[in-house]
C-alpha cells in the first residue's frame, strides 16, 4: 500500500469507521481488486469478513476498470507489471475488470479479521502511486480518513520506542506505526493479543 494507516479494531470500532465514511449513503463497499460494475455493493457484514475491500465514495464517481489492451495494462513500470500479473492470476470474466488504483478515487481497506480471542491489524488508505494525480480532492479525502483513525486511535506499536506498549501482547511482522481504536485499546489492555 502506498499510503495507509494500520490499526487494531473491534467490530464496533470498524462500524464507527464505516459510520464516519457515511456507508451506505456516501460510500459503498465492493470487492477488491476485481469488480463488475453491475454487481450490487457488499454489506458491512460481508466487508468485515473479507480480506480486501474497495471503499467507493459517491462524490468522486466510479472506479476506473482496466482490461487487456488498456494503456494501464501495458505500462512498462511496476503498475503495469502488477496489472498483468493480477489479470493472469485472477482471470476476471465477463464485464469484470481490475480496479486501476492509479486512476480510481477509492480506498483500499483490509479489515483485520478479529474475534474475541485475537485482534488482527487492519489498514486503510490508497494504492495510487500519486494520490494527487487521481485528484487533489481525492488526496484530501484519503488524508482525512487516515487522520480520523490516527485521532481516534492510540499508538500501540511502531519503530520508535515510545510507540511500543510493553504492557500489551502485540507481535507484528512490521514496524509501521499502528494505532488501536477505542474498543481495541480496551481489549488489548485486558490481554487480548494483537497480531498481523
Protein Blocks (a to p, Z undefined) as FASTA:
>chain_A
ZZdcdddddfklmmmmmmmnopaklpccdddfbdcfklccddfklmmmpfbdcdddfklo
paddddehiaklmpcblmlmmmmmmmmmnopghjbccddfklpccdddddddddfkbccd
dddddfbfblklmomklmmmmmmmmmmmmmmpccfbdjblklpcfkbccddfbfbdcddd
fklmmmmmnopacdZZ
